[in-house]
Amino acid sequence: MPILSALDFQGSIADCIIWYFVFVYTTVLHEAGHAWAAYRLGDRTAYEGGQVSLDPIPHIKREPFGMVLVPLISWFAYQGQWMLGWASAPYDPTWAQRHPRRAAWMAMAGPGANLLILLVCGGLLKIGLMAGVFGYPDSFALDRVVDGMGGNKIWEGAAMLLSLTLSLQIVLLVLNLLPLPPLDGSALPLFFLSERAALKYMDFMWNPALRIFGLLLAWKIFGNVFWPVYRFVLGLLY
């Protein structure tokens, strides 16, 4: 790998800070959505753990590797093109077994938070394009859905921030709605199953081997699902 010049290094660090900021708050909002929904539906576990909060500290304390170490290492490993990580919100399994449909709503609240951010971010990007402060990029990347116009550093920074925010919301939405354990989408059948069937289904989904297989399968098929959805969203934006 070539040695970075001082200017390149400073630019890389600035990009890394933006990536990490967006990653943290995208993840925090997702997990806070789970925690808030559980609290509203009768489970205080995440609330008492501090996860019903937009403060990233409780979430980082719960998952320091997934929220700090892995994201930063992966960003440099992928040369600034990708960032991996994870977080989690605790809940009471006995509460989920007593209230399977409430557990399903809790699971959907995380992707729901990402959908809300996606809509707001998409609206801001659309307004920027219409106002002429954003333009279509010559080359596309996850953090370059639009470009800032006129050489204005503020609009350039806003373009990158909003581009990356839009992209990461779609990543989390698509990934978490895959109907595979332990992802949020595996809770979708709970909306339709009887209480007895829901309990059997939940016990089956908790199988550790099945959860590992689900993660491996999700990793395998994610790109095949993500890119068509991503192109569809960009088509609406453009």
C-alpha positions in Angstrom: 0.0 0.0 0.0 1.5 3.4 -0.9 2.5 5.7 1.9 -0.1 8.5 2.3 1.0 12.1 2.0 0.2 14.4 4.9 -2.7 15.9 2.9 -4.1 12.5 2.0 -3.8 11.3 5.5 -5.7 14.3 6.9 -8.4 13.8 4.3 -8.7 10.1 5.2 -9.0 10.9 8.9 -11.7 13.5 8.2 -13.6 11.0 6.0 -13.2 8.4 8.8 -14.7 10.8 11.3 -17.7 11.4 9.1 -18.2 7.7 8.5 -17.9 6.8 12.1 -20.2 9.6 13.2 -22.9 8.4 10.8 -22.3 4.8 11.6 -22.6 5.4 15.4 -25.8 7.4 15.2 -27.4 5.2 12.6 -26.7 2.2 14.9 -27.8 4.1 18.0 -31.1 5.2 16.5 -31.8 1.6 15.4 -31.1 0.1 18.8 -32.9 3.0 20.6 -35.9 2.2 18.4 -35.9 -1.4 19.7 -35.4 -0.2 23.3 -38.1 2.4 23.1 -40.6 0.1 21.6 -39.9 -2.6 24.2 -40.3 0.0 27.0 -43.6 1.2 25.6 -44.8 -2.4 25.3 -44.0 -3.4 28.8 -40.4 -4.5 29.0 -38.1 -2.2 31.0 -34.9 -4.2 30.5 -33.3 -1.9 27.8 -34.7 1.2 29.5 -33.0 0.3 32.8 -29.8 -0.4 30.8 -29.8 3.1 29.4 -30.5 2.1 25.8 -33.7 4.2 25.4 -31.4 7.1 24.6 -29.7 8.8 21.7 -26.6 9.1 23.8 -24.1 6.7 22.2 -22.2 6.0 25.5 -24.6 3.3 26.9 -24.7 1.6 23.5 -20.9 1.7 23.2 -20.4 0.4 26.8 -22.7 -2.5 25.9 -20.9 -3.4 22.7 -17.4 -1.7 22.7 -16.0 -4.1 20.1 -18.9 -3.8 17.7 -19.3 0.0 18.2 -15.7 1.1 18.2 -12.9 -1.4 17.4 -14.5 -3.4 14.5 -15.9 -0.3 12.7 -12.6 1.6 12.7 -10.5 -1.5 11.7 -12.9 -2.4 8.9 -13.0 1.1 7.6 -9.2 1.1 7.1 -9.2 -2.5 5.9 -11.7 -1.6 3.2 -9.7 1.6 2.4 -12.5 3.9 3.3 -15.2 2.2 1.2 -17.1 0.3 4.0 -17.6 0.1 7.7 -18.8 -2.9 9.7 -20.0 -3.1 13.2 -22.9 -4.0 15.5 -24.8 -3.1 18.6 -27.6 -4.6 20.6 -30.5 -3.7 23.0 -31.3 -6.1 25.8 -34.8 -7.5 26.4 -36.5 -10.0 28.6 -37.0 -13.3 26.8 -39.8 -14.3 29.2 -41.6 -11.0 28.2 -41.2 -11.9 24.6 -42.6 -15.4 25.1 -45.6 -14.0 26.9 -46.2 -11.4 24.2 -45.0 -12.7 20.8 -46.7 -9.9 18.8 -45.2 -7.2 21.1 -41.8 -8.8 20.5 -42.4 -8.6 16.8 -43.3 -4.9 17.1 -40.1 -4.4 19.1 -38.1 -6.1 16.4 -39.6 -4.0 13.7 -39.0 -0.7 15.6 -35.3 -0.7 14.8 -35.7 -0.9 11.0 -38.6 1.5 11.4 -36.2 4.1 12.9 -33.9 3.6 9.9 -36.8 4.0 7.5 -37.8 7.3 9.2 -34.2 8.6 8.8 -34.1 7.5 5.2 -37.2 9.4 4.4 -35.9 12.6 6.1 -32.5 12.3 4.5 -34.0 11.5 1.0 -36.2 14.6 1.3 -33.2 16.8 2.2 -31.2 15.5 -0.7 -34.1 16.0 -3.1 -34.5 19.6 -1.8 -30.8 20.2 -2.3 -30.9 18.9 -5.8 -33.9 21.1 -6.7 -32.2 24.1 -5.1 -29.0 23.6 -7.0 -26.8 23.2 -4.0 -26.3 19.5 -4.8 -25.6 18.0 -8.1 -25.2 14.5 -9.7 -21.7 13.0 -9.1 -19.3 12.1 -11.9 -18.5 8.9 -10.0 -20.7 7.2 -7.5 -19.9 5.8 -4.0 -21.9 5.1 -0.9 -20.7 8.4 0.5 -21.2 10.2 -2.8 -24.8 10.0 -3.9 -24.7 13.7 -4.6 -21.9 16.3 -4.9 -21.8 19.8 -3.3 -21.9 22.5 -6.0 -19.9 25.7 -6.5 -16.8 24.6 -4.6 -18.6 25.4 -1.3 -17.0 23.3 1.5 -20.2 23.4 3.6 -22.3 22.0 0.8 -19.6 19.4 0.0 -19.5 18.3 3.6 -23.4 18.2 3.7 -23.5 16.2 0.5 -21.1 13.6 1.9 -22.9 13.4 5.3 -26.4 13.1 3.7 -25.2 10.6 1.0 -23.6 8.4 3.6 -26.6 8.6 6.0 -29.0 7.6 3.2 -26.8 4.7 2.2 -26.3 3.3 5.7 -30.1 3.4 6.4 -30.7 1.3 3.3 -27.9 -1.1 4.4 -29.5 -1.6 7.9 -33.0 -1.8 6.5 -32.2 -4.4 3.9 -30.0 -6.5 6.2 -32.3 -6.5 9.2 -35.4 -7.2 7.2 -34.0 -10.4 5.8 -36.2 -13.2 7.4 -33.2 -15.0 8.9 -32.2 -15.5 12.6 -30.9 -13.6 14.5 -31.9 -10.6 12.3 -35.0 -8.5 13.0 -36.8 -9.9 9.9 -37.0 -13.3 11.6 -39.7 -11.9 13.9 -42.1 -11.1 11.0 -43.9 -14.5 11.3 -44.9 -13.7 14.9 -47.5 -11.2 13.6 -49.4 -14.1 12.0 -48.8 -17.2 14.1 -51.0 -18.4 16.9 -49.6 -18.0 20.4 -48.7 -21.7 20.6 -47.1 -21.8 17.2 -45.3 -18.5 18.0 -43.7 -20.0 21.1 -42.5 -23.1 19.1 -41.2 -20.8 16.4 -39.3 -18.6 18.9 -37.7 -21.6 20.5 -36.6 -22.8 17.1 -35.1 -19.4 16.2 -33.0 -19.4 19.3 -31.0 -22.4 18.2 -27.4 -21.2 18.2 -26.4 -23.3 15.1 -29.4 -21.9 13.2 -28.4 -18.3 14.2 -24.9 -18.8 12.9 -26.2 -20.3 9.7 -28.6 -17.4 9.4 -25.8 -14.8 9.6 -23.6 -16.7 7.1 -26.6 -16.9 4.7 -27.4 -13.2 5.2 -23.8 -12.3 4.4 -24.0 -14.5 1.2 -27.2 -13.1 -0.2 -27.1 -9.5 1.1 -25.6 -8.0 -2.0 -28.1 -9.6 -4.3 -30.9 -7.9 -2.3 -29.2 -4.7 -1.4 -28.1 -3.3 -4.8 -31.6 -3.6 -6.5 -33.2 -1.8 -3.5 -30.4 0.8 -3.5 -30.8 1.5 -7.2 -34.6 1.8 -6.8 -34.1 4.4 -4.0 -31.6 6.3 -6.1 -34.0 6.2 -9.0 -36.7 7.9 -6.8 -34.1 10.5 -5.7 -32.8 11.3 -9.1 
